[in-house]
Structure formats: C-alpha cells, structure tokens
Amino acid sequence: MALLEPFGNDLTKYIIQRLNRHKISKVSEFLFANDKDLTKITNLSETTITELKRDLRKLHGVHRAQLSHIRRKIVKETKYNTGIESLDCLLGESSLFPGAVWEICGFSGTGKTQLCHTISLNLIKNYNCDTLYIDTKYDFSGIRIRQMLKSRNISKTDAGRIMQQIKVERVDTLEGVIKVLKELCVQLEIENADCKAIKFIVIDALPAIWFQHRERERMFLLSTLVNTIWKLALQYMKTFLLVNLTVYKETNLFENGLQYSQLGDTDGEVNEEALMQASVESSIVPALGRYWSSVPHLRLCIKSNEKKIEPVCKRTIAVLKNCYGPTGGNCNVSITDAGVI
C-alpha cells in the first residue's frame, strides 16, 4: 500500500508528520487505525477522519490479499484477556482476539449469563470495548452490572461510562437477531462511528429462539445467522460470545424431534430435570445440531460439580473445542457479587 501523501485540505504535510511519529506512514495503516486515536493524533474531527478514509479508499482501494494480511496482523497484535484469571491461564495464547467466535454452553442455571456479564464488563473496563448485548431471554440485568461495579469499588463516574458502553438489544426471535446484526453491517458500511466503536457482541442465548421454528426454517435461519456472524467477524473484526445449551446425546433435541415446549419452562429456559428423565446416558453435547458445532473457534462448557459438596457459587469451566490450542482442560471459578472470578 502507498505511503501517505498530502491529500485535500485536511491531510497536510504537518498532519502526516504527526501520524508518522505514531508509526502511521502508509495509507493502509491510516485506514485501519481507530478513529478516536486518529482524532487525538491529528486534532481533526471524527467526521473529517471518516471522510478522509472514504476518499482514500476510493483513490487507492484495498485488495483482498492486502486485507487478509492486515487482518492477520491485527489478530496477532491484539489480544483480549477475559479478566478471569484462572480462565485466562487455562487458555493462554487462545485468548479472545478481533474476529474470534466463542461459545459458552451448559445446562440451565449454571451461570452462562453471569459469565457473559463478567466478560463484557471486564472488556469495557480493561480495553474500552463497547459491547452489543443481544438479549433473547430478557435475562440481562442492569442491577446486576451495578452490583458488580459497586463490589469492585468503581467510581460513579466510571460506572456510568461503563454502563453506557453496554448497548442492549432485546429480541425474542431468530429473525430479530439476524435483523439487528444485518443493520449493524449496514451501519458499518457507512462508517457509523458509534457502531465502529462496538468491538464485542454477545448473543444470550440462541436455543431460546432456535426451538421456536420448524426444522426446515431452522436450517435456513441458522445459515443466514452464521453468514452474518462471519461477515462481522472477518470483515469488521468483531468478537462474538454466543450462549448455547448442552443436551444429552441420546435425547438430542434436534435429532429426536422433541418439542421445545416439552422440555422448557414458560420463561424460555430448558428444564434440566426433563432432559435428565428423557436421557438414558450422560453423554452431553451442545444443542443446535452438527452444522452449528463447527461454527465457534472456541467452545467452553460451564457446569456445577455434582459429585462434590460445594457452595452453589462454585463452577468448573471446561474447554470442549479449541481451534488455536489444546482441548480438554478445565479451571475452577466462583460466582461472586463482583462477577465470575
């Protein structure tokens, strides 16, 4: 990609010198730099930065091979720790990165939503990453977030900023989730600054809306959802955390044709006792079928240890799938007022 040269009335030699001091000397480096960082370096407005990027893209263009190279560089240089020490130690180099797709699965009541709350909060606090939280079960709790912030002795000013950085969308259909993600794609294409600030996307949870549809509809909608997720992950480097259920293999809901209403509560949660009664063996697999099983880069399973007499807050997180490291490991965590630790 070409070196930066004076362009229009805004990209002057003086501005280019300031950019060079921050190791931004090429057009590609300018295009993929954060708008807020560029505003601080150049003292130009975000609107001006957006217009400059648009004009430079038209003038120079970016080939797919160059995009792939830049994407690999971003992934290599940017890592997000979850902020949960035992989990980060377990994953090591397999930590969150731009474009990663993670899944958290487990039975109802094991703490999947608590884990999503904690990771979202930690990413905002430690990396200033805005989060889009798509809530399909109406389980997101602002009161719980405030409790976590208070337990961590976060100031009221910082707590207010953190709360504002969690963008909650409540939808109760699979079509609704797809609509939200596609609208995000549209806004990113026109370089909406608020949408560009979103780095982390949580969908909590998929089974609650998946089982509403007949099998043929499910596959079409799931395929559309997966394509949209991959577009956001690969093209716009958004990081995903997706919530799923675990089911017993012999009574797998997508294979034996059991109705969601037979196994669920009125609030949309699958009843664990009903699953256990319908099961012959204890072989546990994630829900949503074989097609979905290949989607996440990393699959974590959170569970309570039934064999040990432990407080309710104790949980074990196991690695079921990992495209970037070993599988089979596990770590112990606790659910506290401050979140999952």
Secondary structure, 3 states (H helix, E strand, C coil): CCECCCECCCECHHHHHHHHHCCCCEHHHHHCCCHHHHHHHHCCCHHHHHHHHHHHHHHHCCCHHHHHHHHHHHHHHCCECCCCHHHHHHHHHHCECCCCEEEEEECCCCCHHHHHHHHHHHHHHHHCCEEEEEECCCCCCHHHHHHHHHHCCCCHHHHHHHHHCEEEEECCCHHHHHHHHHHHHHHHHCCCHHHHCEEEEEEECCHHHHCCCCHHHHHHHHHHHHHHHHHHHHCCCCEEEEEEEEEEHHHCHHHHCCCHHHHECCCCCECHHHHHHHCCCCCEEECCHHHHHCCCCEEEEEECCCCCCCCCCEEEEEEEEECCCCCCCEEEEEEECCEEC
